[in-house]
Amino acid sequence: MRLIKGAEVFTAKGEKIGELNRVVIDAKTRDVTDLVVEKGLFEHEKVIPVGLVDMEQKDRIMLRETNQDVDAFLDYETTQYVPTDQITEPYENIETSYWYPPINYQFPASGMLPGGNVMPGYVLRTETNIPEGRVAISEGAQVISADEKHIGNIEQVIADSESNNVTHFVVGKGFLLKEHKVVPAHWVTRVSEEKIYLSVGARLFDRLPDYQPG
């Protein structure tokens, strides 16, 4: 099954629920574990377990019959207000803002002030609801060869419809006259949201046959 950014996602009854935004894989086994589906421009992205996806469908992404409403799935990102004295890791993905209230103002326990501001001593932290050991590959993730060259960007993820195991990545190279190569998953040594590292050098990658994405 080809998993392409922007592919439409449907319920078992044929109702469109959104578009594919990210593919979540297990960093060790290379199994596809979840799909991140964007419901709309102003709505939350939802994490849908791949077990609820009918992987036998070739031309579209369709969910199996389920009693679970789409809104009941986990949001891909959640935001919470955290006291600064509880932050033990670097301030990554944290937005800070300050608002100074009148004297004797009683702070709310949530860290949130009227008007949508964050009270002093709190920070706004965004986290993803992806278990440790899994990676949500972003659109255009860089592909890095063994000789540390940026040789292209991920455009598609191809998974076996029975095992859900990633078998290949489609890599785009160039801008105007873009070339495409199909990279076997066993060439991948390490994955992150923004980069995928290969065990082969750029010269071997270039010798792969050209591929025309379907």
N, C-alpha and C positions, 0 to 999 in steps of 0.2 A: 504494500500500500504506500502511495506517495503522499507525504505530508508537506503541504506547501503553504507558506504564509499567505493569508487572505482567503484560503479555501473555505467555502460555506459549510456550516455545520447544521445538521437537521435532527429533529427528533425522529423516533420510529414512525410517527404519523406523517412525516414529511414537512413539518413546520420548521422554518428557519429560526435558529436561536442565536446565530452570530457567525463570526469568522475566526478561523484559526490564527492565533497570534504567536504562540511559542509551542515548542515540543519539549516535554520534560523527559529526560532519560536518566537511568541509573548510571552513575559515573563509572562503576566497575563492570557491571554486566552488559552495558549498552542496551538494556531493555527500555523500550518506551513505556513509561509508567503513567503519564498523564498528558492531557492536552490543555493548553491555556486558551480559552475562547473569549474573544472580545464581543460583548453583547451589543455595544453601541458606543457612539462617541462620548456620551456623558454617563455611561454606566460602568460598573465594575467588571473587570475580567474575572472569569470563573475557571476554577481548576476542575477538570472532568477526568476521573480515573479512566484509563484506557480499557479496563474491563467492561465499561459501559458502552464502548464503541464497537460497532459492527465492523471489524477489520476485513470482512469478506467483501465489503462494498468496494468496488474498484474506481467508480467515477465520482463518488461523493463521500463525505464523512457523515455517517449517520449513527445515532445512538440506538442501543437496544431498548426494548420495552422496559420501562422502569416507572415505579410510582413516585420517584423523587422529582420534585419540581426543580427546574434549572436554578431558580433563585436560592435553593437550599444548598447548592454546592458552595464550597469554600471560595471566598474571594482570593484572587492571586496575591493581592497586597492588602495589608491592614495597617492602619495608622493609629498610634496611641501616644498619649502624653506621659512622658517619663521624667521624674525628678533628676536633675543633673547629677546629684550625689549618688544616684544608682547606676550611672553609666560607667561601665568598666572597660569598654572597648572603644576604639577610635571613633570619632564623630563622623561616621560615614552614613550617607543617606539620611542625615538629620537636618531639618530646617529649624532654625532658631529665630524667634521674634520676641519682642518685649513690649509691654504696655504698662504704664505706671498709673495705678489707681489712686483715688483720693485717700487721705489719711483715715485710718480705722476701717478701711474696706475689708470685708470678710471674704477671703479667697475661697472659691469652690474647691472641693476635694479632687475634682477631675483634672485640674490643671488648665481648664478652659475658661476664658473670660467672655463677657458679653461682646458681641461683635466679631467673634471668631478669632480672637487673639489668644496667644499663649502667655500665661502669667510668668513673671520672673522666677527663675529657678527650675523651669520646666523646658523640655525640648520636645519637638514633634518628630517622632521616629516612625519610619515606614519600613515594614518587614514583609517578606514574602512567605506564603504558607506552603513552602516546599520543604519536605523532610530533608534532614542532613544526608548527604551522599547522593542527592539528585541534583540535576542541573537543568534549568530552563534555558534552552539555547535560543538566543535572540536572532532576529532577522539580520542577515549580513555578518554573522560571526566570522571573524578572520580565521583563515586556515594558514598555519605556520608549519613550514617544512622542517626536517631534521637539521638543516643547515641554517635555520633561523631566518628564513625568508617568508615574507607575506605573499603567498602564491594565489590567493583568491578568497572568495567569500561563500559561505553556505547559502544555498538557495532552496534546496529540498532535502528532506530526510526520507529515506526509503526503508520501510520495515517489513519484516516477514508477517504475513497476515495470520499465521497460526501461532507463532511463538512470541510475537510483538518485539522480536529482537531487531535492532537496527542492522541492516545489511550493507547499506551504502549511503554516502552523502553526495549530492550533486553540488559541485563547486563551480561558481562563475568567476571568470578571469577576464579583466579588461573593462573598457567603458563603452565606446561606440560600437566596435566590432567584438562583442563579447564572445569568448570561448567558454565551453562547458566541459567538465570532466567528471566522470563518476569514480569516486574514491571508495574502495572497500573499507568497511568499518574496522577490519583487523589492522589496518594501517594506523589507526588512531591510538595514540599513547595517553593522551590526557585531554579532558574537555572542561571548559568553563562557559559561562554565559556569553562571553565576548570573543573567545578564542578556542580553536581546536588544533591540537598539535599532532603532527604525523611522525611516523618512524622512518620515512623516506625523504630523500633530498629533492630539491626543486627540479633537477634534471630528469629524475625518474617520473615525477609527476607530469612533466611536460610531454613525456613519451606515451602517456595514456591516450587512447583514441578519443577524438572529439565526440561530443554527445549533444543531441538535440532534445531538450526537455519537452516532454509531452504536455 
